[in-house]
Amino acid sequence: MLTGASGTLGGNFLRQVQRRDDVRVLALLRPESRATLEGPSVEVARLDSFDRVHLDAILRQFQPTSVVHCAATGMEFPKTAWFDLIRFNVDLTVNLCECAAAIPACQFVYVSTGLAYRPQGRPLAEDDALDTQHPYGASKAAADLLVRSAAAEFDVPLTVLRPFGFTGIGDDRNRLFPSLLRAAATGRPLAMSPGTQVRDHCSAQDIAHGIWRAIETGEADQAGETGRSPAARTRIYNLGSGRLDPLRTLLTGVVAELGLDIDLQFGALPFSRFEPMHLVADTARARSELGWQPRQNLAHAVWQLAQSSFPGLSVREPQKEPRESS
């Protein structure tokens, strides 16, 4: 079962599994959410996210082996009201974990965020502290802590994934890369912060592959974990590029690879409030335990976004494979 199917990560996850004959996916959508991919292996159910009775009934009927929780709010413009953000990002997560606890042998995969960490000025590892005043990051950190406690209390196999920045097909609203493409398509400059903050971005396709690897390895772990304590059944993984690039360098590189004609006005805007100046993932654990690493060049993911959502924009196709890490 998948939440957030109409979002960037959920949509990319469905693209990876929709034609598989060994997978069935129940995609949960809110009544107001846009349509999502469907296929022989994907069915859709719409419900009010906070209708706990309906949610519990759907899970009991579908009997999922994994609940993958991608749905979240707070990173689009206009910003979600603070307390509404908390209610959605925290309450829904805890409700889903409680529902999953009632399904025998069901694992819970929670998609958190790298914004949950306390800034350290270096690549962040999974054992680093969660501590931030960033509203979205704080809401996800609260849910992260609560769902780990609930999983230990009720013996729910849990995987927490903390993706850092990402883009790709479906990222077509008001975040960084669609804003870049929209400005290029309309011939307008893109006003930005100074761009000296260090940022980690990779393709949504790669993050979706990380979700799939978490499901596969989680099922394998469950088969061989007799006698392990509930707390030992919780796994945490960062997903990101691990590159140490200032945002200015990252963006100018993508623009050059795509051959975009755009005026990037660095310094025209101040830094956003609570924005961390160094946000990069240490991905050693995911590489070792999930066998996961980025497989797509970030600029190629942006090119795919341009092809799907900005078809009138002239964009050069870059190489598909990732560039060497700096």
Stockholm file with secondary structure:
# STOCKHOLM 1.0

chainA/1-326         MLTGASGTLGGNFLRQVQRRDDVRVLALLRPESRATLEGPSVEVARLDSFDRVHLDAILRQFQPTSVVHCAATGMEFPKTAWFDLIRFNVDLTVNLCECAAAIPACQFVYVSTGLAYRPQGRPLAEDDALDTQHPYGASKAAADLLVRSAAAEFDVPLTVLRPFGFTGIGDDRNRLFPSLLRAAATGRPLAMSPGTQVRDHCSAQDIAHGIWRAIETGEADQAGETGRSPAARTRIYNLGSGRLDPLRTLLTGVVAELGLDIDLQFGALPFSRFEPMHLVADTARARSELGWQPRQNLAHAVWQLAQSSFPGLSVREPQKEPRESS
#=GR chainA/1-326 SS CEECTTSHHHHHHHHHHTTCTTCCEEEEECTTSCCCCCBTTEEEEECCTTCHHHHHHHHHHHCCSEEEECCCCSSSSSCCCHHHHHIIIIIHHHHHHHHHHTSTTCEEEEECCGGGBCCCSSCBCTTSCBCCCCHHHHHHHHHHHHHHHHHHHHTCCEEEEEECEEECTTCCSSSHHHHHHHHHHHTCCEECCCCCSEECEEEHHHHHHHHHHHHHHHHHHHHTCTTCCTGGGEEEEEESCCCCEEHHHHHHHHHHHHTCCCCEETTSSCCCTTCCSEECBCCHHIIIIICCCCCSCHHHHHHHHHHHHCTTSCCCCCCSSCCCCC
#=GC SS_cons         CEECTTSHHHHHHHHHHTTCTTCCEEEEECTTSCCCCCBTTEEEEECCTTCHHHHHHHHHHHCCSEEEECCCCSSSSSCCCHHHHHIIIIIHHHHHHHHHHTSTTCEEEEECCGGGBCCCSSCBCTTSCBCCCCHHHHHHHHHHHHHHHHHHHHTCCEEEEEECEEECTTCCSSSHHHHHHHHHHHTCCEECCCCCSEECEEEHHHHHHHHHHHHHHHHHHHHTCTTCCTGGGEEEEEESCCCCEEHHHHHHHHHHHHTCCCCEETTSSCCCTTCCSEECBCCHHIIIIICCCCCSCHHHHHHHHHHHHCTTSCCCCCCSSCCCCC
//
